[in-house]
Amino acid sequence: MVNDKRLFYGSCFALITTAFSFSIRAGVMPQLETELGLSATQLGFINQMWFWGFPISMIIGGLIYHKVGGAIIMQFAFFAHAAGILLTIFAGSYFILLVSSLLIGLGNGCTEAACNPMIADAYKGDKISKMLNRFHMWFPGGILVGSLLSQAMTSMGWGWQMQVGFILVPTVIYAYLFFGEKWPEPKVSEAASLSGNINSIFTPLFLFILLCMCFTAISEFGPNNWVPITLQGSGATPMLVMALTFGLMTVARYFGGEVVAKFNTTGVLLGSAVLATIGLFLLSNQSGAMVYIAAIVYGLGIAYFWPNMIGFVARYIPESGALGMSIVGAMGMFASGLVMPIFGGLIDKNRMVAEEMGLSGDELSVVTGQMTLSTMALVPLALIVLFTILYFWMKKREGSADVSAATA
């Protein structure tokens, strides 16, 4: 018998592991930069491995999900998470950090590849979007907890190795919850043959969603991954800004099903792009308490991106199956990984420009961060255009379906 609740809770703790690996690693970046003598560009490549491990395992997981089952994929996720965390703790070089970040990314991707289709198989209709939102709320929820823990551990003088070791806690919990559990049978309509999945993937709508996913993922992960560095000297505590942002995202995603039911998926995505653009623009020119206000706007903007992009595929392109959801998520992570060294190089370049202006100390950090964030704000700005196109595209599609139904 399938224990839906235990599987869902196990999925949530697996996603909390992913979230801790994001927030705690972001929190220790300044320590890594100082203790190991790494540049922002090198930190960008380390982050890139975290993001690129994700799409590799997501695509492979999507291809084999219906053959080997989600349980096997999550067993590999546990191995990759545990090995990656331990390697990070004992890393003494840049190369080892690259390898350990790749392993953690592989574990994170397996979590998405196994848990998204499991939830889609376990629930029906509007409840798919509702439960996907509630599952994905634990990514920002985990980042909220991880950010506060990292801030507290840093304040107490804990080294980065001990902080990274804390990621093992949710890892062990999800392994326990999944152990020995039976997974739900795939839905017939969504467990189509591989050729059927691929045919659905090579359609204009799916390819357009892939393009949008690149921009939504970069809008969410790009700025947040560099918060400890871009907000230095701004008058706000960077890790508290991250905690506030992801705390709001957690609450927003809990009510995601109701929001989508009221405004529909494309309307929510379009509104989110507008808020994310405004939020990043404010973050790029505000200081002190206003940084927290800007973080609220930005957090509300990015809250519904990831779960509703996955939910869009599950609901409107169901023939793509687990592979379709995995490819969309993989594309988001691939794009995010691609820009990490670029953003790191941008920070290094902007810092040099600020130094040439004669700035130093907090002024140097503030100007560097503001210049970088203003460039990042262009990404969600492009999404406003893309989601406007998608909104009217889906309106036209729904209208055509109504006409066909009436004719029939």
C-alpha positions, 0 to 999 in steps of 0.5 A: 500500500502506498503511504502518500503522506510519508512519501510527501514528507520524505520529498519535503525533507529531500528538498530541505536538503537541497535548500540547506546546500544552497543557503548554508553554502551561500552563507559560508562563501565569504569565509571560503573567499578569505580562508582559501584565497578564492576570487568571486569568479572561482566561487562562481565556478564552484556554484556552477558545479552545484547547478550543473549537477542538477540538470545532469541527474534530472534528465537521466532521472526523467529518462529512467523514472518509469523503468527503475522507479523513484525509490532507486533514484532517491537512493542515489540521491542520498549517496550523492548528497552524503558524499558531496557534503563530506567531501566539502567538509574535508576539502582543502582545495579549489578542485575538491570543492568543484567535485563536492559541489557537483555531487551535491548538485547530482543529489539535488537533481535526483530529488526533483526528478523523482519527487515531481512525477511522484506527486503528479502521479499521487494527485489529480486535477487542480490538486497537482498544482496545489501539492507541487506548490506545497512541495516546492515551498520547502525550498524557500522554507529550507533556505529561510531556516538555513540562512538563519542557522548560518547567520547564527553559527557564523555569529558564534564563530563556527567554521564553514566546515561545521556549518556544511556538516549541518546539511546532513541532518535533513539528508538522514531524515529523508533517507529514513522516511523513504526507506522501504516505502512503495511508490504510486503507479504512474498514470497511464496518460502521463506514463507514455512511451519514450517516443511519445514523451519526446514528441511532446517535448518537440512542440512550440509550446514546450520549447517556449516554456524551456526558454522561459524557464531559463529566465525564471531560474536565473531570476530566482537563483542568480541574485540570491546566490550572491546576496552575501557579497552584493549586499555587503555594506548596504546597511542590511544583514545579507543573510537576514535579507535572504531569510526574509526573501525565502520566508515570504516565498514559503508562505506564498507557495503554501497558498499557491494552489488558491492563487493559481485557481484565481488568476490561472498559471500564466497570469500568476507568472506574468505578475511574478515577473513584474514584481521580480523586476521591481524588487531587483531594481529597488535592491540595486539602489536602496540601502538600510531598512529599505533593502528589506522592503525591496527584498519583500517585493523581490521575494513575492516576485520569484515565489511562484516561478519554479513550481508553476513552470513545472505545474504548467508542464504537468497540466498543459503538456502531460504527454511529456511525462516525467521526462518533460518535467525533468527537462524543464527543471534541468534547463532552469538549473543549466541556465543558472549554472551557466551565468554563475561564473559570468555574475562572479566575473561581473562582480570582480569587474564592477569591484575594479571599476569602483576601486578606480573611482577611489572607493574603499571599505563599505562604499566599495562593497555597496557600489559593486553590489548595486552595479551588479544587481542593476544588471541582474534586473534585466533578466526578469524584465525580459520575462515580462515580455515572454510571459505576456506572449504566453498569456495571450497564447494560452488565451487563444488556445483555450478559446480554440478548444472551447470552439472545438468543443461547441462544434462537436 
